[in-house]
Amino acid sequence: METISRINLIRSPSTICAFEGKSADLKKTLLNVEAISFFEIDCLQCNTEQNLFSTFSTELGFPEYFGRNWDALHECIGDLDWLDAKYIILFLKNSNKLLIDQPDKIKTFAEITSDIIKEQAREFNEPEISIVLDNNSQQNTLLSEIEKK
């Protein structure tokens, strides 16, 4: 897992990475870049899988048919056409709190997000989405799971 600078993220928004700095700094930089949509998801609200599904649905404006399960999450994050953006940055704030009440589900989330980026890379030659984790000083289980992929 690499720590990525704002400039590298803008040049190559095709990774799951950590970012050293504040989300406001990253967002401010990205505002000047055409065709990038920035979404900040506070993982304090994603302590269980059902809360994660609700939070992602609300923040990303998932369609009404979103089934609030892992397959539906994969489908909706993998096809965010309604956002009308070439690149999408999902900044996971407080990422060390993601699924903290259901730690056995972190591996599933890591697999889904990694699979989406790989699928988009095959289909479009580059992913349309980046998952950016805040760089917590504490051990981050999600980073560990993604590194295993």
N, C-alpha and C positions, 0 to 999 in steps of 0.2 A: 504494500500500500504506500503510495507516495503522498507527500504533502505538496500541494500545487499552489502556485502563485496566481494572482488574478490574471496576469498577462497570459500565462500558459493555459489557463482555463479558457480564456477567450479564444486563443489560437486553436485550441484543440478540445472542444467541449465533448469529449467522448470517453469519459472515464467515470469510475467510482473512486472518489478521492477524498482526502481530508484537506481542509483549508485553515491556515493559521491566520486569524484575524476575525473581525466582526462581520456579521452578515450585512450590516448597513454599508460597510466599506466595499464589500463585493457587489452589492446591489447598485451602489452609486456608480461604480466602474461600468457595470453592465448596462446601465441606462443609456449610455452613449453608443451601444453596439446594436446595430440593426438586426431585427429578426430573432432576438433572444428574449424569452420570457423567463422571469425569475419568480420562483415560489419558495417561500420559507414555511417549513412545517415544523412546529414545535413538538418534539417527541415526548414532552411531558404529557401531552394529550393522547399519546399513542402507547399507553402502558399495557394494553391488552389488544388482542387482534381485532376485536369488535370496535374498540376505540380508534385503532389505526385505520380500519376501513372507513369509519365515519369521518375522521379528520381528513384523510386523503380525498374522499369523495367531496367534502365541502370545499377544501382548499383548491382542488383541481377542477371542480365543476363537473364531476362525473355525470353521465346521463342517468335518467331515472331508472333505467333497467339494471343498473349496477347491482349485482347480487350479494354484495357484502361477504365475499369469500375469497380465498386465495386465487382461484382460477379467474374470477371476475376482476380482481386487482391486476393480475397479469395482463388481461385483455385490455383494460382501460388505460393502464400506464403505458402499455406497448402501442397504443393507438390514440394519441391525444390530438387528433386532427382538429377538433373544435377549438383548440387554443390558437390556431392560425399563427404559428411561430415556427421558424426553421429549427431552432434549438431551444431546448427547455432545460433550465437549471433547477433542480430540486435541492434546496439547502435544508438539511436536517439539523435543526437547532436542538441542543441537548440530546444529541444522538446516543449518549451513554444511557439514556432513560428509555430508549425505544424498546417496547415489549418487556419492560422490566418485571412486570407481574406474570409474564409467560415466557421466560427465557428460552424454552424449548422451541418457540416459534421464530426466533431470530434467524436460525439456519434457513427456514422457509423463505423469509423476507430476502435474505442475502441471495439465495438461489434465484428467486424471481427477478430481482433487479439485475443481477449479473446476466441472466438469460435474455432479458429484454435488450440490454446493450449489445450482447453478442448477436442476437437476431437482427437488430437494426444495422449492425455493422455488415452483416452478410447481405442484407436486402438493399441497403442504400450506400454501401461502401463506407459509411461512417454513421455512428449513432446519432440520433436526434435528441438524445437526452443525456444529461449528466446528473449523477447523484453525488452531492457534495456534503460531507459530514463535517460538522464543527470539530476542531481538533482538541478534544478534551485531554487533560493531562492524566486522567484516570484510564485504566485499561478499558478499552471499548470492545465489547463482545462482538458487535456487528463488524468492526474492522477485522477482527480475527477470523470470523466466518467468511468474509469476502476474500480474504487472502488465501483461504483454503481452496477457493474455486479455480 
